[in-house]
């Protein structure tokens, strides 16, 4: 029987809005830059481990992490923008 191969395709991390919102929210609740950096490193390491464990290569793993970083950054800006609008939460 011939060996079958398949290409592993990651769920596009720019579409992982629920997770991006959650990470952005937790990130913003961290008081110090050190806490925020520590949290972000844990998130990235968890994603990296998950992608590599599921068969993504290093290049695609890095690409998906970068895409997710952009999604989280957009959510941080969205949350902070709401806080700065009249009637927004402080």
BELSULKA-V490653 format. One record per helix or strand. SS is the DSSP state (h for helix, s for strand). FROM is the first residue (numbers start at 1). TO is the last residue. If there is no record, write none. Layout:
# BELSULKA-V490653
ss=(SS SS)
from=(FROM FROM)
to=(TO TO)
This chain:
# BELSULKA-V490653
ss=(h h h h)
from=(13 17 33 58)
to=(15 29 53 83)
